[in-house]
Amino acid sequence: MIDHIIANIRNDLLGILDENQMKLLSEVLAKHLLPLQSATTESKNEKSDMLPVFIAAKRVEGCSEKSLRYYESTIRNMLESIGKPECQITTENLRSYLDTYQRRGTVSKVTLDNVRRILSSFFAWLEDEDYIVKSPVRRIHKVKTGKTVKETYSDESLELMRDHCDNARDLAMIDLLASTGIRVGELVKLNRSDVDFENRECIVFGKGNKQRKVYFDARTKIHLQRYLGERTDGNEALFVSLLKPFDRLQISGVEIRLRKIGRELSFHKVHPHKFRRTLATMAIDKGMPIEQVQQLLGHQSIDTTLQYAMVNQNNVKESHRKYIG
């Protein structure tokens, strides 16, 4: 830029100044202007911290605080490990960082790809905001993760868990998880006022505080009403602790309770998310359109719904005989 300005000044004065004067002019301009160019370059290369600005942008977009903390810690770890300003980080730097991250031994390929996706989001934002010319993550492709068939609850397992409940709250909680497929985080946020018993539906707040309706069956309605009828507290929460002061039930409380039931029944890995996967699989097996399953579960991408729903192999076999065999 400065070189271009000096050249333009020289061209404008050609024919006005003689050769010695032009030489002197060039030296004077170079002496006073080139240091400004160096100072500008150094200023641009100084370590900047665009992470807080990026996090603020994601917060405005509606990301939850939990997601924001994950974004911030993941990106901060990368920046501290590489030790360069964002604008100087190259594809090779990021590949080396991800390779080192993977070599720790305890990191799954799914986790590694999550890190890659977050870094991609950060650098794509820097590119969109004109802080960098091109994202260095563009040439780092998705990490290949082997597909594993994840377990779901059988009808028998669900009935045994219901029978094993020694209080109305746990029974209502299992029924609601099984019939709606809501996330455990959505379950604990529910208030009594969110439930419409007449239409057997309730409004939940999903990721990014997005609202959606979910639906429950008649059995869940009966057990929920029975549980609420037994309550003597004034807490607005739909599910509360069993002991005083009857505070809103937390995610950890739900997980601990379900693990306890699972241990007593000798079941393998009983946790809230398994109810969600079970509902998705059952819905697809029974012919529910995948788009409706996606809406029911509150997924932004249909690919996510397909990952949750592990189609019953027996149904695949019967369909093969029907349509092909």
Sequence and secondary structure as in RCSB ss.txt:
>XXXX:A:sequence
MIDHIIANIRNDLLGILDENQMKLLSEVLAKHLLPLQSATTESKNEKSDMLPVFIAAKRVEGCSEKSLRYYESTI
RNMLESIGKPECQITTENLRSYLDTYQRRGTVSKVTLDNVRRILSSFFAWLEDEDYIVKSPVRRIHKVKTGKTVK
ETYSDESLELMRDHCDNARDLAMIDLLASTGIRVGELVKLNRSDVDFENRECIVFGKGNKQRKVYFDARTKIHLQ
RYLGERTDGNEALFVSLLKPFDRLQISGVEIRLRKIGRELSFHKVHPHKFRRTLATMAIDKGMPIEQVQQLLGHQ
SIDTTLQYAMVNQNNVKESHRKYIG
>XXXX:A:secstr
 HHHHHHHHHHHHBTTB HHHHHHHHHHHHHHHHHHHHHHHHHHHS    HHHHHHHHHHHT  HHHHHHHHHHH
HHHHHHH S GGG  HHHHHHHHHHHHTTSS  HHHHHHHHHHHHHHHHHHHHTTSSSS TTTTS          
    HHHHHHHHHH  SHHHHHHHHHHHHH   HHHHHH BGGGEETTTTEEEEE GGG EEEEE  HHHHHHHH
HHHHH      BSSB SSTT  B  HHHHHHHHHHHHHHHT S   HHHHHHHHHHHHHHTT  HHHHHHHHT S
SHHHHHHH    HHHHHHHHHHHT 
